[in-house]
Amino acid sequence: MILNSPLDEKTVRSLNLGETVYIKGPIITGRDEMHKRALEKVRAGEDVPDEIFNSVLYHCGPIMVQRGEKWLPVAAGPTTSARMNDLEPEMIERFGIRAIIGKGGMSKKVAEAMEKYGCVYLAAVGGTAVSLAEGLGESTGSEWNDLGMAEAMWKFNAERLGPLIVAMDAGGGDLYEDVRRKLKR
């Protein structure tokens, strides 16, 4: 299924665990430092880039190359999302994040914020960085470049990013938690 970003809450809440999706449209990247910067600015009443609001946020530090005036991702694999566990609930609440793309899942507190505000976690397959970069396509810009290439917020208008698996849905479902329960039995 192809999801057209920006996503609305109704679409997000209709997604079910295990579904395979592709994203078409605006996507931003962000890792630890981008999250910290965005939250520091909004807490201080300062402006943040509009693209953060109602976004599809990809936990990724892309490797970018400049060709003429264009910036293209060479590799754009998912980073471990659990690194953002302490920051993500507030990001979801303040910015209306609709989908998070990453690997490895996120905490119970993040799952609770997803359920409350209407957000899903989409698992990307590690080891597919080149293919995922192709799905992102050319960058439409970046913010906070002083953080470095991997930590800056890169903006894309993806044609077909994926495949991605709905691994945590907006109804409280969590494939990672399901696996943990099965392992305990």
GROMACS elastic network, one bead per residue, 0.5 to 0.9 nm:
[ bonds ]
;  ai    aj funct       b0    kb
    1    19     6  0.81479   500
    1    20     6  0.65639   500
    1    22     6  0.62374   500
    1    23     6  0.87043   500
    2    20     6  0.88914   500
    2    21     6  0.56471   500
    2    23     6  0.58140   500
    2    24     6  0.67683   500
    2   160     6  0.77049   500
    3     6     6  0.86833   500
    3     7     6  0.73968   500
    3    11     6  0.84504   500
    3    21     6  0.67286   500
    3    22     6  0.60077   500
    3    24     6  0.60889   500
    3    25     6  0.84255   500
    4     7     6  0.63817   500
    4    22     6  0.85865   500
    4    23     6  0.60568   500
    4    25     6  0.57895   500
    4    26     6  0.84970   500
    5     8     6  0.82438   500
    5    23     6  0.66994   500
    5    24     6  0.59366   500
    5    26     6  0.56601   500
    5    27     6  0.74989   500
    5    55     6  0.77208   500
    5    56     6  0.71248   500
    5   157     6  0.88925   500
    5   158     6  0.89551   500
    6    24     6  0.88285   500
    6    25     6  0.68310   500
    6    26     6  0.64266   500
    6    27     6  0.82826   500
    6    54     6  0.66683   500
    6    55     6  0.62531   500
    6    56     6  0.71146   500
    6    98     6  0.81007   500
    7    10     6  0.83876   500
    7    11     6  0.65532   500
    7    12     6  0.67754   500
    7    54     6  0.72933   500
    7    55     6  0.75867   500
    7    56     6  0.77301   500
    7    98     6  0.63289   500
    7    99     6  0.79423   500
    8    11     6  0.55027   500
    8    12     6  0.63906   500
    8    13     6  0.87837   500
    8    54     6  0.80340   500
    8    98     6  0.73386   500
    8   118     6  0.87300   500
    9    12     6  0.50473   500
    9    13     6  0.60587   500
    9    14     6  0.85835   500
    9    98     6  0.70983   500
    9   117     6  0.81924   500
    9   118     6  0.55775   500
    9   119     6  0.75488   500
   10    13     6  0.52139   500
   10    14     6  0.62655   500
   10   118     6  0.81565   500
   11    14     6  0.51624   500
   11    15     6  0.67952   500
   12    15     6  0.56118   500
   12    98     6  0.68479   500
   12    99     6  0.77256   500
   12   118     6  0.63447   500
   12   119     6  0.62319   500
   12   120     6  0.65531   500
   12   169     6  0.79744   500
   12   170     6  0.68679   500
   13    16     6  0.80983   500
   13   115     6  0.85885   500
   13   118     6  0.61949   500
   13   119     6  0.75283   500
   13   120     6  0.80331   500
   13   169     6  0.73414   500
   13   170     6  0.53672   500
   13   171     6  0.69800   500
   14   169     6  0.88048   500
   14   170     6  0.82507   500
   15    18     6  0.89787   500
   15    19     6  0.71989   500
   15   120     6  0.80315   500
   15   166     6  0.72530   500
   15   169     6  0.66283   500
   15   170     6  0.77154   500
   16    19     6  0.58865   500
   16   166     6  0.65817   500
   16   167     6  0.85519   500
   16   168     6  0.84522   500
   16   169     6  0.61973   500
   16   170     6  0.84488   500
   16   171     6  0.84890   500
   16   173     6  0.81666   500
   17    20     6  0.89283   500
   17   165     6  0.77165   500
   17   166     6  0.50611   500
   17   167     6  0.56343   500
   17   168     6  0.64561   500
   17   169     6  0.60186   500
   17   173     6  0.65927   500
   17   174     6  0.72274   500
   17   175     6  0.68920   500
   18   165     6  0.57475   500
   18   166     6  0.52089   500
   18   167     6  0.61988   500
   18   168     6  0.87812   500
   18   175     6  0.76465   500
   19   164     6  0.82312   500
   19   165     6  0.56646   500
   19   166     6  0.53801   500
   19   167     6  0.82639   500
   20   122     6  0.88899   500
   20   162     6  0.83994   500
   20   163     6  0.62586   500
   20   164     6  0.55574   500
   20   166     6  0.65180   500
   21   122     6  0.83451   500
   21   161     6  0.86065   500
   21   162     6  0.67082   500
   21   163     6  0.58297   500
   21   164     6  0.52288   500
   21   165     6  0.62857   500
   21   166     6  0.74468   500
   22   159     6  0.89209   500
   22   160     6  0.56730   500
   22   161     6  0.52372   500
   22   163     6  0.54316   500
   22   164     6  0.60941   500
   22   165     6  0.88273   500
   23    26     6  0.85755   500
   23    27     6  0.83606   500
   23    56     6  0.87159   500
   23   135     6  0.86996   500
   23   158     6  0.68354   500
   23   159     6  0.73135   500
   23   160     6  0.54889   500
   23   161     6  0.50087   500
   23   162     6  0.66921   500
   23   163     6  0.84992   500
   23   164     6  0.83191   500
   24    27     6  0.84195   500
   24   135     6  0.88073   500
   24   136     6  0.87409   500
   24   157     6  0.71435   500
   24   158     6  0.50244   500
   24   160     6  0.51340   500
   24   161     6  0.66080   500
   25   156     6  0.76418   500
   25   159     6  0.64495   500
   25   160     6  0.82261   500
   26    51     6  0.80633   500
   26    55     6  0.74620   500
   26    56     6  0.71726   500
   26   155     6  0.71613   500
   26   156     6  0.56159   500
   26   158     6  0.62371   500
   27    51     6  0.82535   500
   27    55     6  0.65606   500
   27    56     6  0.50582   500
   27    57     6  0.61472   500
   27    58     6  0.69786   500
   27   136     6  0.80773   500
   27   154     6  0.83450   500
   27   155     6  0.59889   500
   27   156     6  0.52490   500
   27   157     6  0.62057   500
   27   158     6  0.67816   500
   28    51     6  0.72666   500
   28    52     6  0.72579   500
   28    55     6  0.70440   500
   28    56     6  0.63450   500
   28    57     6  0.51506   500
   28    58     6  0.60192   500
   28    59     6  0.87474   500
   28   142     6  0.88707   500
   28   153     6  0.63920   500
   28   154     6  0.55437   500
   28   156     6  0.62497   500
   28   157     6  0.87980   500
   29    34     6  0.84886   500
   29    56     6  0.84528   500
   29    57     6  0.56382   500
   29    59     6  0.58452   500
   29    60     6  0.55648   500
   29    61     6  0.69623   500
   29    62     6  0.79203   500
   29   151     6  0.84144   500
   29   152     6  0.77546   500
   29   153     6  0.52839   500
   29   154     6  0.52367   500
   29   155     6  0.67141   500
   29   156     6  0.84437   500
   30    33     6  0.76454   500
   30    34     6  0.52696   500
   30    35     6  0.65436   500
   30    57     6  0.66453   500
   30    58     6  0.61732   500
   30    59     6  0.52865   500
   30    60     6  0.60234   500
   30    61     6  0.69649   500
   30   150     6  0.83044   500
   30   151     6  0.64121   500
   30   152     6  0.68206   500
   30   153     6  0.53655   500
   30   154     6  0.74769   500
   31    34     6  0.55356   500
   31    35     6  0.63135   500
   31    36     6  0.88297   500
   31    58     6  0.82258   500
   31    59     6  0.54388   500
   31    60     6  0.62113   500
   31    61     6  0.66577   500
   31    79     6  0.78019   500
   31    81     6  0.83799   500
   31    83     6  0.82920   500
   31    84     6  0.73498   500
   31   150     6  0.77135   500
   31   151     6  0.57111   500
   31   152     6  0.80406   500
   31   153     6  0.82154   500
   32    35     6  0.52916   500
   32    36     6  0.63061   500
   32    37     6  0.87555   500
   32    59     6  0.87133   500
   32    83     6  0.70117   500
   32    84     6  0.60522   500
   32    87     6  0.82007   500
   32   151     6  0.71614   500
   33    36     6  0.50121   500
   33    37     6  0.60735   500
   33    38     6  0.85349   500
   33   147     6  0.70683   500
   33   151     6  0.57789   500
   33   152     6  0.77738   500
   34    37     6  0.51305   500
   34    38     6  0.60935   500
   34    39     6  0.85620   500
   34   144     6  0.77112   500
   34   147     6  0.77640   500
   34   151     6  0.59018   500
   34   152     6  0.61471   500
   34   153     6  0.62489   500
   35    38     6  0.52605   500
   35    39     6  0.61751   500
   35    40     6  0.85258   500
   35    84     6  0.78233   500
   35    87     6  0.67222   500
   35    88     6  0.78176   500
   35    91     6  0.73894   500
   36    39     6  0.52845   500
   36    40     6  0.59954   500
   36    41     6  0.85620   500
   36    87     6  0.74265   500
   37    40     6  0.51401   500
   37    41     6  0.61340   500
   37    42     6  0.86216   500
   37    48     6  0.89901   500
   37   144     6  0.84005   500
   38    41     6  0.53109   500
   38    42     6  0.62197   500
   38    43     6  0.85550   500
   38    47     6  0.89322   500
   38    48     6  0.63760   500
   38    49     6  0.85547   500
   38    52     6  0.85396   500
   38    91     6  0.82965   500
   39    42     6  0.52120   500
   39    43     6  0.59249   500
   39    44     6  0.84262   500
   39    48     6  0.89320   500
   39    87     6  0.82586   500
   39    90     6  0.79115   500
   39    91     6  0.71549   500
   39    94     6  0.84896   500
   40    43     6  0.52722   500
   40    44     6  0.61991   500
   40    45     6  0.87595   500
   40    46     6  0.85046   500
   41    44     6  0.51325   500
   41    45     6  0.62953   500
   41    47     6  0.66087   500
   41    48     6  0.66232   500
   42    46     6  0.54211   500
   42    47     6  0.66052   500
   42    48     6  0.67308   500
   42    94     6  0.83128   500
   43    46     6  0.74834   500
   44    47     6  0.89382   500
   47    50     6  0.85169   500
   48    51     6  0.85013   500
   48    52     6  0.75237   500
   49    52     6  0.59933   500
   49    53     6  0.80835   500
   49   143     6  0.76172   500
   50    53     6  0.58076   500
   51    54     6  0.76716   500
   51    55     6  0.64638   500
   51   155     6  0.78111   500
   52    55     6  0.53783   500
   52    56     6  0.82248   500
   52    57     6  0.78539   500
   52    95     6  0.63631   500
   52    96     6  0.83494   500
   52    97     6  0.74671   500
   53    56     6  0.89635   500
   53    94     6  0.82836   500
   53    96     6  0.57823   500
   53    97     6  0.64443   500
   53    98     6  0.88987   500
   54    92     6  0.87432   500
   54    95     6  0.61878   500
   54    98     6  0.56571   500
   54    99     6  0.85054   500
   55    95     6  0.78807   500
   55    96     6  0.71984   500
   55    97     6  0.50034   500
   55    98     6  0.58299   500
   55    99     6  0.68954   500
   55   100     6  0.85203   500
   56    97     6  0.63977   500
   56    98     6  0.58959   500
   56   100     6  0.58759   500
   56   101     6  0.74568   500
   57    60     6  0.87889   500
   57    97     6  0.70103   500
   57    98     6  0.80220   500
   57    99     6  0.61962   500
   57   101     6  0.61980   500
   57   102     6  0.87831   500
   58    61     6  0.88233   500
   58    78     6  0.73640   500
   58    79     6  0.87346   500
   58    99     6  0.82581   500
   58   100     6  0.57359   500
   58   102     6  0.61941   500
   59    77     6  0.86321   500
   59    78     6  0.57686   500
   59    79     6  0.55455   500
   59    80     6  0.74554   500
   59    81     6  0.63501   500
   59    84     6  0.87361   500
   59   100     6  0.71787   500
   59   101     6  0.58863   500
   59   102     6  0.50584   500
   59   103     6  0.81103   500
   60    76     6  0.62779   500
   60    77     6  0.61637   500
   60    79     6  0.52608   500
   60    80     6  0.86356   500
   60   101     6  0.83415   500
   60   102     6  0.72407   500
   60   150     6  0.74577   500
   60   151     6  0.83760   500
   61    75     6  0.87940   500
   61    76     6  0.66731   500
   61    77     6  0.76008   500
   61    78     6  0.77234   500
   61    79     6  0.72359   500
   61   149     6  0.71005   500
   61   151     6  0.59726   500
   61   152     6  0.78082   500
   61   153     6  0.86957   500
   61   154     6  0.86969   500
   62    73     6  0.60773   500
   62    74     6  0.74024   500
   62    75     6  0.57740   500
   62    77     6  0.70715   500
   62    78     6  0.87801   500
   62   129     6  0.86231   500
   62   133     6  0.78579   500
   62   149     6  0.72860   500
   62   150     6  0.57427   500
   62   151     6  0.86630   500
   62   154     6  0.81621   500
   63    72     6  0.84472   500
   63    73     6  0.56289   500
   63    74     6  0.55409   500
   63    75     6  0.52502   500
   63    76     6  0.64456   500
   63   133     6  0.89014   500
   63   149     6  0.70742   500
   63   150     6  0.68575   500
   64    71     6  0.63345   500
   64    72     6  0.54559   500
   64    74     6  0.56551   500
   64    75     6  0.73741   500
   64    76     6  0.85890   500
   64   139     6  0.88790   500
   64   149     6  0.73400   500
   64   150     6  0.87123   500
   65    70     6  0.82956   500
   65    71     6  0.56225   500
   65    72     6  0.54024   500
   65    73     6  0.63098   500
   65    74     6  0.66613   500
   66    69     6  0.68526   500
   66    70     6  0.56495   500
   66    72     6  0.63411   500
   66    73     6  0.88760   500
   67    70     6  0.52258   500
   67    71     6  0.62393   500
   67    72     6  0.74036   500
   68    71     6  0.80834   500
   70   138     6  0.68780   500
   70   139     6  0.72519   500
   70   140     6  0.84758   500
   71   138     6  0.60415   500
   71   139     6  0.55023   500
   71   140     6  0.80041   500
   71   141     6  0.80003   500
   72   133     6  0.81812   500
   72   134     6  0.88981   500
   72   136     6  0.87800   500
   72   137     6  0.66068   500
   72   139     6  0.59219   500
   73    76     6  0.64282   500
   73   130     6  0.83218   500
   73   133     6  0.53515   500
   73   134     6  0.74909   500
   73   136     6  0.75921   500
   73   137     6  0.70333   500
   73   138     6  0.69833   500
   73   139     6  0.75114   500
   74   129     6  0.80859   500
   74   130     6  0.62836   500
   74   133     6  0.60454   500
   74   134     6  0.79334   500
   75   128     6  0.84157   500
   75   131     6  0.78325   500
   75   132     6  0.72819   500
   75   133     6  0.52175   500
   75   134     6  0.83096   500
   76   128     6  0.80912   500
   76   130     6  0.63937   500
   76   131     6  0.81017   500
   76   132     6  0.57849   500
   76   134     6  0.85397   500
   76   136     6  0.82405   500
   77   102     6  0.84341   500
   77   124     6  0.78653   500
   77   125     6  0.79282   500
   77   126     6  0.62461   500
   77   127     6  0.68136   500
   77   128     6  0.61921   500
   77   130     6  0.73918   500
   77   131     6  0.86414   500
   77   132     6  0.65161   500
   77   133     6  0.75115   500
   78    81     6  0.80913   500
   78   101     6  0.73499   500
   78   103     6  0.57793   500
   78   123     6  0.84585   500
   78   124     6  0.63011   500
   78   125     6  0.74435   500
   78   126     6  0.62721   500
   78   127     6  0.86436   500
   78   128     6  0.86730   500
   78   129     6  0.74340   500
   78   132     6  0.88255   500
   79    82     6  0.89518   500
   79    83     6  0.85877   500
   79   102     6  0.59284   500
   79   103     6  0.61452   500
   79   104     6  0.85817   500
   79   126     6  0.82399   500
   80    83     6  0.62038   500
   80    84     6  0.83611   500
   80   102     6  0.64070   500
   80   103     6  0.51882   500
   80   104     6  0.58859   500
   80   105     6  0.79178   500
   80   106     6  0.89723   500
   81    84     6  0.57051   500
   81    85     6  0.71454   500
   81   100     6  0.88747   500
   81   101     6  0.82624   500
   81   102     6  0.55043   500
   81   103     6  0.57777   500
   81   104     6  0.62300   500
   81   105     6  0.61880   500
   81   106     6  0.61290   500
   82    85     6  0.50615   500
   82    86     6  0.84771   500
   82   103     6  0.83708   500
   82   104     6  0.69800   500
   82   105     6  0.65154   500
   82   106     6  0.50632   500
   82   107     6  0.69320   500
   83    86     6  0.77857   500
   83    87     6  0.87296   500
   83   106     6  0.85744   500
   84    87     6  0.53134   500
   84    88     6  0.57749   500
   84   106     6  0.80823   500
   85    88     6  0.55252   500
   85    89     6  0.74622   500
   85   106     6  0.61455   500
   85   107     6  0.59821   500
   85   108     6  0.89366   500
   85   109     6  0.77563   500
   85   110     6  0.65368   500
   86    89     6  0.71315   500
   86    90     6  0.83317   500
   86   107     6  0.86993   500
   86   109     6  0.84459   500
   86   110     6  0.82719   500
   87    90     6  0.59102   500
   87    91     6  0.63949   500
   87    92     6  0.89685   500
   87   110     6  0.88256   500
   88    92     6  0.60415   500
   88    93     6  0.85214   500
   88   106     6  0.89662   500
   88   109     6  0.87614   500
   88   110     6  0.62429   500
   88   113     6  0.84121   500
   89    92     6  0.52028   500
   89    93     6  0.62537   500
   89    94     6  0.86498   500
   89   109     6  0.67287   500
   89   110     6  0.50867   500
   89   111     6  0.83053   500
   89   112     6  0.80870   500
   89   113     6  0.53878   500
   89   114     6  0.77455   500
   90    93     6  0.50238   500
   90    94     6  0.58720   500
   90    95     6  0.81159   500
   90   110     6  0.88890   500
   90   113     6  0.81652   500
   91    94     6  0.53581   500
   91    95     6  0.56468   500
   91    96     6  0.74003   500
   91    97     6  0.68960   500
   92    95     6  0.56215   500
   92    96     6  0.50979   500
   92    98     6  0.75420   500
   92   110     6  0.83933   500
   92   113     6  0.66942   500
   92   114     6  0.71356   500
   92   117     6  0.71231   500
   92   118     6  0.86929   500
   92   119     6  0.74828   500
   93    96     6  0.56114   500
   93    97     6  0.74787   500
   93   113     6  0.70750   500
   93   114     6  0.87475   500
   93   116     6  0.87279   500
   93   117     6  0.66046   500
   94    97     6  0.81903   500
   95    98     6  0.89721   500
   96   117     6  0.71010   500
   96   118     6  0.80962   500
   96   119     6  0.80380   500
   97   100     6  0.73718   500
   97   114     6  0.87647   500
   97   117     6  0.84391   500
   97   118     6  0.82117   500
   97   119     6  0.63961   500
   97   120     6  0.88782   500
   98   114     6  0.82406   500
   98   117     6  0.82666   500
   98   118     6  0.63334   500
   98   120     6  0.64398   500
   98   121     6  0.88110   500
   99   114     6  0.87986   500
   99   118     6  0.86140   500
   99   119     6  0.52169   500
   99   121     6  0.57817   500
   99   122     6  0.69424   500
  100   119     6  0.75300   500
  100   120     6  0.62855   500
  100   122     6  0.59774   500
  100   123     6  0.84074   500
  101   120     6  0.85511   500
  101   121     6  0.58897   500
  101   123     6  0.57913   500
  101   124     6  0.64905   500
  101   164     6  0.78852   500
  102   105     6  0.73027   500
  102   121     6  0.75074   500
  102   122     6  0.65300   500
  102   123     6  0.53332   500
  102   124     6  0.56535   500
  102   125     6  0.83869   500
  102   126     6  0.88735   500
  103   106     6  0.86898   500
  103   122     6  0.81185   500
  103   123     6  0.52914   500
  103   124     6  0.57955   500
  103   125     6  0.69611   500
  103   126     6  0.69886   500
  104   123     6  0.73451   500
  104   124     6  0.89495   500
  104   176     6  0.78180   500
  105   121     6  0.73735   500
  105   122     6  0.86243   500
  105   123     6  0.73510   500
  105   167     6  0.73109   500
  105   168     6  0.75570   500
  105   174     6  0.83363   500
  105   175     6  0.84851   500
  105   176     6  0.64746   500
  105   177     6  0.89826   500
  106   109     6  0.82737   500
  106   110     6  0.62407   500
  106   111     6  0.71218   500
  106   121     6  0.82251   500
  106   168     6  0.84754   500
  106   176     6  0.86095   500
  107   110     6  0.52508   500
  107   111     6  0.63264   500
  107   112     6  0.87378   500
  108   112     6  0.61524   500
  108   113     6  0.86937   500
  109   112     6  0.50606   500
  109   113     6  0.63619   500
  109   114     6  0.86581   500
  110   113     6  0.50846   500
  110   114     6  0.61579   500
  110   115     6  0.86574   500
  111   115     6  0.62162   500
  111   116     6  0.86267   500
  111   119     6  0.86697   500
  111   120     6  0.84763   500
  111   121     6  0.86610   500
  111   168     6  0.71230   500
  111   169     6  0.80840   500
  111   170     6  0.78294   500
  111   171     6  0.89339   500
  111   172     6  0.63286   500
  111   173     6  0.82749   500
  111   174     6  0.78877   500
  112   115     6  0.51450   500
  112   116     6  0.61428   500
  112   117     6  0.86266   500
  112   170     6  0.86448   500
  112   172     6  0.69673   500
  113   116     6  0.50398   500
  113   117     6  0.59535   500
  113   118     6  0.78767   500
  113   119     6  0.77752   500
  113   170     6  0.88007   500
  114   117     6  0.54834   500
  114   118     6  0.53068   500
  114   120     6  0.62002   500
  114   121     6  0.82466   500
  114   168     6  0.83717   500
  114   169     6  0.74723   500
  114   170     6  0.54448   500
  114   171     6  0.80845   500
  114   172     6  0.76917   500
  115   118     6  0.54958   500
  115   119     6  0.66406   500
  115   120     6  0.82078   500
  115   169     6  0.74135   500
  115   171     6  0.53842   500
  115   172     6  0.56696   500
  115   173     6  0.89363   500
  116   119     6  0.82386   500
  116   170     6  0.76808   500
  116   171     6  0.86494   500
  117   170     6  0.80186   500
  118   169     6  0.85845   500
  118   170     6  0.53635   500
  118   171     6  0.83446   500
  119   168     6  0.87254   500
  119   169     6  0.71154   500
  119   170     6  0.54524   500
  120   166     6  0.69986   500
  120   167     6  0.77741   500
  120   168     6  0.56521   500
  120   170     6  0.54771   500
  120   171     6  0.89456   500
  121   165     6  0.82827   500
  121   166     6  0.60934   500
  121   167     6  0.57332   500
  121   169     6  0.64710   500
  121   170     6  0.85219   500
  121   174     6  0.89391   500
  122   164     6  0.55873   500
  122   165     6  0.52375   500
  122   167     6  0.56223   500
  122   168     6  0.70403   500
  122   169     6  0.85972   500
  123   163     6  0.87545   500
  123   164     6  0.54116   500
  123   165     6  0.50343   500
  123   166     6  0.64224   500
  123   167     6  0.58626   500
  123   168     6  0.85392   500
  124   128     6  0.82937   500
  124   132     6  0.85326   500
  124   162     6  0.70947   500
  124   163     6  0.70257   500
  124   164     6  0.50694   500
  124   165     6  0.68204   500
  125   128     6  0.61599   500
  125   129     6  0.85220   500
  125   162     6  0.87943   500
  125   163     6  0.81087   500
  125   164     6  0.74974   500
  125   165     6  0.87475   500
  126   129     6  0.71196   500
  127   130     6  0.83245   500
  128   131     6  0.54498   500
  128   132     6  0.61127   500
  128   133     6  0.85924   500
  129   132     6  0.51261   500
  129   133     6  0.60356   500
  129   134     6  0.86900   500
  130   133     6  0.50365   500
  130   134     6  0.63791   500
  130   135     6  0.88188   500
  131   134     6  0.51587   500
  131   135     6  0.65024   500
  131   136     6  0.89607   500
  131   161     6  0.86877   500
  131   162     6  0.84137   500
  132   136     6  0.64369   500
  132   137     6  0.89172   500
  132   160     6  0.89022   500
  132   161     6  0.61498   500
  132   162     6  0.64865   500
  132   163     6  0.85367   500
  133   136     6  0.51428   500
  133   137     6  0.64429   500
  133   138     6  0.89566   500
  133   161     6  0.81311   500
  134   137     6  0.53093   500
  134   138     6  0.85930   500
  134   158     6  0.88425   500
  134   159     6  0.89017   500
  134   160     6  0.84886   500
  134   161     6  0.78502   500
  135   158     6  0.60397   500
  135   159     6  0.60720   500
  135   162     6  0.67803   500
  136   139     6  0.77984   500
  136   156     6  0.61869   500
  136   157     6  0.67892   500
  136   159     6  0.65860   500
  136   160     6  0.70221   500
  136   161     6  0.57515   500
  137   156     6  0.69420   500
  137   157     6  0.71631   500
  137   158     6  0.58803   500
  137   159     6  0.70126   500
  137   160     6  0.87682   500
  137   161     6  0.88405   500
  138   155     6  0.89294   500
  138   156     6  0.65023   500
  138   157     6  0.75176   500
  138   158     6  0.81154   500
  139   142     6  0.76502   500
  139   154     6  0.68061   500
  139   155     6  0.56273   500
  139   157     6  0.72057   500
  139   158     6  0.89106   500
  140   154     6  0.78187   500
  140   155     6  0.53701   500
  140   156     6  0.52193   500
  140   157     6  0.68316   500
  141   153     6  0.86284   500
  141   154     6  0.61679   500
  141   155     6  0.53035   500
  141   156     6  0.73614   500
  142   145     6  0.68955   500
  142   152     6  0.68209   500
  142   153     6  0.54789   500
  142   155     6  0.56851   500
  142   156     6  0.89394   500
  143   146     6  0.85515   500
  143   152     6  0.60001   500
  143   153     6  0.51013   500
  143   154     6  0.65563   500
  143   155     6  0.82213   500
  144   147     6  0.59062   500
  144   148     6  0.80036   500
  144   151     6  0.82120   500
  144   152     6  0.51779   500
  144   153     6  0.63678   500
  144   154     6  0.89247   500
  145   148     6  0.54750   500
  145   149     6  0.65347   500
  145   151     6  0.78258   500
  145   152     6  0.50284   500
  145   153     6  0.75377   500
  145   154     6  0.89280   500
  146   149     6  0.82896   500
  146   151     6  0.87382   500
  146   152     6  0.72900   500
  147   150     6  0.77995   500
  147   151     6  0.54174   500
  147   152     6  0.54159   500
  147   153     6  0.88834   500
  148   151     6  0.54438   500
  148   152     6  0.57615   500
  149   152     6  0.55128   500
  149   153     6  0.85177   500
  149   154     6  0.86700   500
  150   153     6  0.83510   500
  150   154     6  0.89877   500
  151   154     6  0.87745   500
  158   161     6  0.60910   500
  160   163     6  0.84149   500
  161   164     6  0.77720   500
  162   165     6  0.84962   500
  164   167     6  0.87652   500
  165   168     6  0.89109   500
  166   169     6  0.64563   500
  166   174     6  0.88403   500
  166   175     6  0.84152   500
  167   173     6  0.78523   500
  167   174     6  0.58504   500
  167   175     6  0.51881   500
  167   176     6  0.71588   500
  168   171     6  0.83373   500
  168   172     6  0.70225   500
  168   173     6  0.54771   500
  168   175     6  0.63317   500
  168   176     6  0.79615   500
  169   172     6  0.58892   500
  169   173     6  0.52245   500
  169   174     6  0.66397   500
  169   175     6  0.89748   500
  170   173     6  0.71795   500
  173   177     6  0.82538   500
  173   178     6  0.83754   500
  174   177     6  0.52797   500
  174   178     6  0.62619   500
  174   179     6  0.88266   500
  175   179     6  0.63264   500
  175   180     6  0.87347   500
  176   179     6  0.51882   500
  176   180     6  0.63320   500
  176   181     6  0.87771   500
  177   181     6  0.61937   500
  177   182     6  0.86290   500
  178   181     6  0.52219   500
  178   182     6  0.63163   500
  178   183     6  0.87233   500
  179   182     6  0.50896   500
  179   183     6  0.61737   500
  179   184     6  0.87549   500
  180   183     6  0.51279   500
  180   184     6  0.64026   500
  181   184     6  0.52294   500
  181   185     6  0.67003   500
  182   185     6  0.53649   500
